[in-house]
Amino acid sequence: MKELLFLRHAKSFWGWSVEDQNRPLQPKGMYAIECVAKHWTSLFQSMDVVFSSSANRALSTATIMMRHANLTSAKLIVDNSLYTFNAQEVCAFVNELPDRFSKIILVGHNPAFSDASQYFCGDRLPELKTADFVHLRFSQSKWTEITNGISSTGSKKEAIMAYEK
């Protein structure tokens, strides 16, 4: 059985004149991913590895999530090929994952993540908003064979509401 979690980066800041890959997170984005990590700590802790896009906003999202979910930095792998907005490239990345990993978090970008998650589960899923995720579970044991995943979602809105109670 394989599990894949697509985590879209938190809300980024557009106020500086920097290249897209260098855009930082907004303070409210940092807060949102902190709430998401704390609300779903056990889910994040159950994962084997975290692959992140090399974009500043994605890498910051991954490190904040990992810190607040108490994950060791040894679980983080930064991969430039996840800095893409193309679902086919994300799907190819997933199909090439090493089978030694059974539970994986990917941190990256839309529309690629929303489209790729729909491709792997076959369901019509809501578009991932910033700091939201889709968790897919597969009955297959090889990444090259995954299909028809069972999906569940997590939203920053739900996490923030729970955190602020």
C-alpha positions in Angstrom: 0.0 0.0 0.0 1.2 3.5 -0.9 0.2 6.9 0.5 0.7 10.2 -1.1 0.0 13.7 0.3 0.0 16.7 -2.0 0.5 19.8 0.2 0.2 23.1 -1.7 2.6 25.8 -0.4 1.2 28.4 2.0 0.2 32.0 0.9 3.1 33.8 -0.7 4.0 37.5 -0.7 3.9 39.4 -4.0 5.1 42.8 -2.6 8.7 42.4 -3.5 10.2 42.5 -7.0 11.8 39.1 -6.9 11.8 36.2 -9.3 8.9 33.7 -8.9 11.1 31.0 -7.4 12.3 33.4 -4.7 8.9 34.7 -3.4 8.6 34.4 0.4 5.6 33.4 2.5 3.2 36.0 3.9 2.9 36.0 7.7 -0.6 34.7 7.4 0.7 31.9 5.2 3.2 31.0 7.9 0.5 30.9 10.5 -1.8 28.8 8.3 0.8 26.1 7.7 1.6 26.1 11.4 -2.0 25.4 12.2 -2.3 22.7 9.5 0.8 21.0 10.9 -0.4 21.1 14.5 -3.9 19.9 13.5 -2.7 16.9 11.5 0.5 16.2 13.3 -0.1 12.4 13.5 -0.8 12.2 9.8 2.4 14.1 8.9 4.5 12.1 11.4 3.3 8.9 9.8 5.0 9.8 6.5 8.4 8.4 5.5 9.8 11.4 3.6 8.9 14.9 2.4 9.9 16.0 -1.1 9.7 19.8 -1.6 9.9 22.1 -4.6 13.0 24.3 -4.5 10.9 27.4 -4.6 11.3 29.5 -1.5 7.5 29.5 -0.7 7.3 25.7 -1.0 10.5 25.0 1.0 9.4 27.4 3.7 6.1 25.6 3.9 7.8 22.3 4.2 10.2 23.3 6.9 7.4 25.1 9.0 5.2 22.0 8.6 8.0 19.7 9.6 9.0 21.9 12.6 5.5 22.1 14.0 4.8 18.4 13.3 8.1 17.4 15.0 9.6 15.8 12.0 13.4 15.5 11.7 15.0 17.5 8.9 16.6 14.2 7.7 13.2 13.4 6.1 13.4 16.4 3.8 14.5 16.2 0.2 14.5 19.3 -2.0 13.9 18.5 -5.7 14.1 21.1 -8.4 11.8 19.1 -10.7 8.9 19.8 -8.3 9.1 23.5 -9.2 6.6 23.0 -11.9 3.0 23.9 -12.6 2.5 21.0 -15.0 0.6 18.0 -13.7 2.2 15.6 -16.2 5.6 16.4 -14.8 4.3 15.8 -11.2 2.7 12.5 -12.2 6.0 11.4 -13.8 7.9 12.4 -10.6 5.5 10.3 -8.5 5.7 7.3 -10.8 9.5 7.4 -10.5 9.5 7.5 -6.7 11.6 4.8 -5.0 9.4 1.9 -3.8 11.3 1.8 -0.5 9.1 4.8 0.5 5.5 3.9 1.2 4.2 7.2 2.6 5.3 10.5 0.9 4.5 14.1 1.2 5.0 16.4 -1.8 5.1 20.1 -1.3 4.6 22.3 -4.3 2.4 24.2 -6.6 -0.9 24.5 -8.4 -2.4 23.9 -10.9 0.0 20.9 -11.0 -0.9 19.4 -7.6 -4.7 19.8 -8.0 -4.6 18.2 -11.4 -2.2 15.4 -10.4 -4.2 14.5 -7.4 -7.3 14.2 -9.5 -5.5 12.1 -12.0 -4.3 9.6 -9.4 -7.7 9.2 -7.7 -10.1 9.7 -10.6 -12.4 11.8 -8.4 -13.4 15.4 -8.9 -11.5 17.1 -6.1 -11.7 20.7 -5.1 -8.8 22.8 -6.2 -6.1 23.0 -3.6 -6.0 26.4 -2.0 -2.8 27.6 -0.3 -1.7 25.4 2.7 -4.4 22.8 1.8 -3.7 19.2 1.1 -5.0 16.0 -0.5 -4.1 12.7 1.0 -4.4 9.7 -1.3 -4.2 6.0 -0.3 -3.5 3.3 -2.9 -3.8 -0.5 -2.7 -0.9 -0.9 -5.1 2.6 -1.5 -3.8 4.6 0.1 -6.6 4.6 3.8 -7.4 4.6 3.0 -11.1 1.3 1.2 -10.7 -0.7 3.5 -8.5 -4.3 4.3 -9.6 -7.7 4.9 -8.2 -6.5 6.3 -4.9 -8.9 6.9 -2.0 -8.8 10.6 -1.2 -9.3 12.8 1.9 -8.6 16.5 2.2 -7.4 18.9 4.8 -7.9 22.7 4.7 -6.2 25.5 6.4 -9.6 26.9 7.3 -10.5 23.8 9.3 -7.1 23.8 11.0 -7.2 27.5 11.9 -10.7 27.1 13.3 -9.6 24.2 15.4 -6.5 25.9 16.6 -8.2 29.1 17.6 -10.9 27.4 19.7 
